[in-house]
Amino acid sequence: MLGIERREKILTIIQQNHKVYVNELALTFDVTEETVRRDLEKLEKKGLLQRSYGGAVLKKHTYDDISFVHRSNINQSEKHKIAEKACLLINNNDSIMVDASTTCLEVVELLKNKDDLTWITNSIKIVYTLVNNNAKVIASGGVLRNNSYALTGADAIKTLDNYCVDIALIGCKGISLEHGITESNEAESIIKRKMVEQARITILLIDHSKFNNNGFAKTIGFNDIQYVVTDKCPDDNWVEFFKKKNIKLIY
């Protein structure tokens, strides 16, 4: 396993457990403890965790609004699996509002050669991905958040408000029974909420690490969602909850 792959997996573990131990990671990856310490040091320099005696803890507030580049390197295989399943929910000639999340970009990558789809997005990464293809693309205006390549603000909302679409395709920072679907920042939370308002169907794309976590800003409630697509089956309480809410769970 390459060092960059190992560090990606360490990030996934610490995201789920909020802490890691050097000796346990050394056993998990079959490397020396010194190798693990160097990995943790590199991740700490990027601001993704804080080293402590014998291990490291999640640097929670930094992680909450981690850059697009760093997020795109976390849980890559899981995101691709989610994207493949989400593609099955999109029909010919659909109009789709899609946010600036990394998992949504995976969906666009898989469908970018379908020229009968209409994409409306606040993501400059998605616009760039579609620029040389024949699909119809509508980019919102707005103020650019450099950290996420997302356009936000009043002008972005005005653009979205002009269209009624078949599908809203969104990701999120966290999902919990207590607080619903949440995001790391208010600006993008507002954009996602508007996309959901303008869509007939909302598809939420989340990997397993997002369950039972909360972001800073509440985005939408469970009554706003028709589908949840994830990479593996969540706990039984989530399965039962989605059934009660008539939300289709796909994994």
C-alpha positions as CSV (number, residue, x, y, z in Angstrom):
1,M,0.0,0.0,0.0
2,L,1.3,3.4,-0.9
3,G,1.8,6.0,1.8
4,I,-0.9,8.3,0.4
5,E,-3.4,5.4,0.4
6,R,-2.5,4.6,4.0
7,R,-3.0,8.2,5.1
8,E,-6.3,8.3,3.3
9,K,-7.5,5.3,5.3
10,I,-6.1,6.8,8.5
11,L,-8.3,9.9,7.8
12,T,-11.3,7.6,7.3
13,I,-10.7,5.8,10.6
14,I,-10.2,9.0,12.6
15,Q,-13.3,10.6,11.0
16,Q,-15.3,7.6,12.2
17,N,-13.8,7.1,15.7
18,H,-12.5,10.7,16.4
19,K,-9.2,9.3,17.6
20,V,-6.5,6.7,16.6
21,Y,-3.7,5.0,18.3
22,V,-0.2,4.5,16.8
23,N,0.1,0.8,17.9
24,E,-3.3,-0.1,16.5
25,L,-2.6,1.6,13.2
26,A,0.7,-0.2,12.9
27,L,-1.0,-3.5,13.3
28,T,-3.8,-2.6,10.9
29,F,-1.5,-1.6,8.1
30,D,1.4,-3.9,9.0
31,V,3.9,-1.1,9.2
32,T,6.2,0.1,11.9
33,E,5.0,2.5,14.6
34,E,7.6,5.1,13.3
35,T,5.9,4.9,9.9
36,V,2.6,5.6,11.5
37,R,4.0,8.6,13.4
38,R,5.3,10.1,10.2
39,D,1.9,9.6,8.6
40,L,0.2,11.4,11.5
41,E,2.8,14.2,11.3
42,K,2.1,14.8,7.7
43,L,-1.7,14.8,8.3
44,E,-1.2,17.2,11.2
45,K,0.7,19.6,9.0
46,K,-2.3,19.7,6.7
47,G,-4.5,20.6,9.6
48,L,-6.5,17.4,9.5
49,L,-5.8,16.0,12.9
50,Q,-3.9,16.8,16.1
51,R,-1.3,14.5,17.4
52,S,-1.5,13.4,21.0
53,Y,0.4,11.0,23.3
54,G,0.2,7.6,21.6
55,G,-1.9,8.6,18.7
56,A,-4.0,11.5,17.4
57,V,-7.5,13.0,17.6
58,L,-9.7,14.5,15.0
59,K,-9.3,18.3,14.6
60,K,-13.1,18.6,14.4
61,H,-13.6,22.2,13.5
62,T,-10.9,22.1,10.8
63,Y,-12.4,19.0,9.3
64,D,-15.9,20.5,9.2
65,D,-14.9,22.8,6.4
66,I,-12.0,20.9,4.9
67,S,-11.0,21.9,1.3
68,F,-12.5,20.3,-1.8
69,V,-9.1,18.9,-2.7
70,H,-8.7,17.2,0.6
71,R,-12.3,15.9,0.7
72,S,-11.9,14.4,-2.7
73,N,-9.1,12.2,-1.4
74,I,-11.3,10.7,1.4
75,N,-13.4,7.6,0.9
76,Q,-12.8,7.6,-2.8
77,S,-13.9,4.0,-3.5
78,E,-17.0,4.5,-1.4
79,K,-17.9,7.7,-3.3
80,H,-17.5,5.9,-6.6
81,K,-19.8,3.1,-5.5
82,I,-22.4,5.6,-4.3
83,A,-22.2,7.5,-7.6
84,E,-22.7,4.3,-9.7
85,K,-25.9,3.5,-7.7
86,A,-27.1,7.1,-8.0
87,C,-26.8,7.0,-11.8
88,L,-29.4,4.3,-11.9
89,L,-32.0,6.8,-10.5
90,I,-31.4,9.3,-13.3
91,N,-33.5,8.9,-16.5
92,N,-33.1,10.2,-20.0
93,N,-33.8,13.9,-20.5
94,D,-33.8,14.6,-16.7
95,S,-33.0,18.0,-15.4
96,I,-30.8,17.9,-12.4
97,M,-29.7,20.5,-9.8
98,V,-26.4,19.3,-8.4
99,D,-24.4,20.8,-5.5
100,A,-20.6,21.2,-5.1
101,S,-20.0,18.1,-3.1
102,T,-17.3,15.6,-4.1
103,T,-19.7,12.7,-4.4
104,C,-21.9,14.6,-6.7
105,L,-18.9,15.3,-8.9
106,E,-18.4,11.5,-9.1
107,V,-22.0,11.2,-10.5
108,V,-21.3,13.9,-13.1
109,E,-18.1,12.2,-14.2
110,L,-20.0,9.0,-14.9
111,L,-22.8,10.7,-16.8
112,K,-20.9,13.5,-18.5
113,N,-21.2,11.9,-22.0
114,K,-25.0,11.8,-21.8
115,D,-26.1,14.7,-24.0
116,D,-29.8,14.6,-23.1
117,L,-29.4,15.7,-19.5
118,T,-29.7,19.3,-18.2
119,W,-27.4,20.2,-15.3
120,I,-27.9,23.2,-13.1
121,T,-25.1,23.7,-10.6
122,N,-23.2,26.1,-8.3
123,S,-20.0,24.1,-8.7
124,I,-17.3,25.4,-10.9
125,K,-15.6,22.0,-10.8
126,I,-18.7,20.4,-12.3
127,V,-19.0,23.1,-14.9
128,Y,-15.4,22.5,-15.9
129,T,-16.1,18.7,-16.1
130,L,-19.0,19.2,-18.5
131,V,-17.5,22.0,-20.6
132,N,-16.4,19.8,-23.5
133,N,-19.5,17.7,-23.6
134,N,-22.9,18.2,-25.3
135,A,-25.1,18.2,-22.2
136,K,-26.9,21.4,-21.4
137,V,-25.2,23.2,-18.4
138,I,-26.5,26.1,-16.5
139,A,-24.1,27.7,-14.0
140,S,-25.3,29.8,-11.2
141,G,-23.8,33.2,-10.5
142,G,-22.7,34.1,-7.0
143,V,-19.7,34.5,-4.8
144,L,-17.0,31.9,-5.1
145,R,-16.0,30.0,-1.9
146,N,-12.4,29.1,-2.8
147,N,-12.3,26.3,-0.3
148,S,-15.1,24.3,-2.0
149,Y,-15.2,25.7,-5.6
150,A,-18.9,26.5,-4.8
151,L,-20.8,29.6,-5.9
152,T,-23.0,31.0,-3.1
153,G,-25.0,34.0,-2.1
154,A,-28.0,35.9,-3.5
155,D,-27.1,35.7,-7.2
156,A,-26.8,31.9,-6.9
157,I,-30.2,31.7,-5.3
158,K,-31.7,33.8,-8.0
159,T,-30.4,31.5,-10.7
160,L,-31.8,28.4,-9.0
161,D,-35.1,30.1,-8.4
162,N,-35.7,30.4,-12.1
163,Y,-35.9,26.6,-12.7
164,C,-38.1,23.7,-11.6
165,V,-36.2,20.4,-12.1
166,D,-36.7,16.6,-11.9
167,I,-33.9,15.9,-9.4
168,A,-31.9,17.6,-6.7
169,L,-28.6,15.7,-6.1
170,I,-26.9,16.8,-2.9
171,G,-24.3,15.7,-0.4
172,C,-23.9,16.8,3.2
173,K,-21.5,17.0,6.1
174,G,-23.6,14.9,8.5
175,I,-26.9,13.2,9.1
176,S,-28.5,12.6,12.5
177,L,-31.9,11.6,13.9
178,E,-31.9,14.7,16.1
179,H,-30.9,17.4,13.6
180,G,-31.6,16.0,10.2
181,I,-29.2,16.8,7.3
182,T,-26.5,19.4,8.1
183,E,-23.6,21.1,6.4
184,S,-20.3,22.6,7.5
185,N,-21.2,26.2,6.5
186,E,-24.4,28.2,6.2
187,A,-23.7,29.6,2.7
188,E,-23.7,26.2,1.0
189,S,-26.5,24.9,3.3
190,I,-28.8,27.6,1.9
191,I,-27.9,26.7,-1.7
192,K,-28.7,23.0,-1.1
193,R,-32.0,23.9,0.6
194,K,-33.0,26.0,-2.5
195,M,-32.1,23.1,-4.8
196,V,-34.4,20.8,-2.8
197,E,-37.2,23.3,-3.0
198,Q,-36.9,23.5,-6.8
199,A,-36.8,19.7,-7.4
200,R,-39.5,17.0,-7.7
201,I,-37.2,14.4,-6.2
202,T,-34.2,14.8,-3.8
203,I,-31.4,12.2,-3.7
204,L,-29.0,12.5,-0.8
205,L,-25.6,10.9,-1.4
206,I,-23.7,10.0,1.8
207,D,-21.0,7.6,2.7
208,H,-21.2,5.6,5.9
209,S,-19.0,8.0,7.9
210,K,-21.7,10.7,7.6
211,F,-24.3,8.9,9.8
212,N,-24.7,10.1,13.3
213,N,-22.6,13.2,12.7
214,N,-23.6,16.9,12.6
215,G,-22.4,19.9,10.7
216,F,-22.7,23.5,11.8
217,A,-25.7,24.5,9.7
218,K,-29.0,22.6,9.4
219,T,-29.9,22.1,5.8
220,I,-33.1,20.1,5.4
221,G,-35.3,17.7,7.2
222,F,-36.1,14.1,6.4
223,N,-39.5,15.0,4.9
224,D,-37.6,16.7,2.1
225,I,-35.8,13.5,0.9
226,Q,-37.0,10.6,-1.3
227,Y,-33.8,8.6,-1.7
228,V,-30.7,8.1,0.4
229,V,-27.8,6.4,-1.5
230,T,-24.8,5.2,0.6
231,D,-22.0,2.7,0.3
232,K,-23.2,0.1,2.9
233,C,-26.2,-0.6,5.1
234,P,-26.4,1.7,8.1
235,D,-27.5,0.5,11.6
236,D,-30.9,-1.1,12.1
237,N,-32.3,2.1,13.7
238,W,-31.6,4.0,10.5
239,V,-33.1,1.3,8.3
240,E,-36.3,1.4,10.4
241,F,-36.3,5.2,10.5
242,F,-36.1,5.5,6.7
243,K,-38.9,2.9,6.3
244,K,-41.2,5.0,8.6
245,K,-40.3,8.1,6.6
246,N,-40.9,6.4,3.2
247,I,-37.4,7.2,2.2
248,K,-35.9,4.7,-0.2
249,L,-32.5,3.5,1.1
250,I,-30.0,2.2,-1.6
251,Y,-26.6,0.7,-0.8
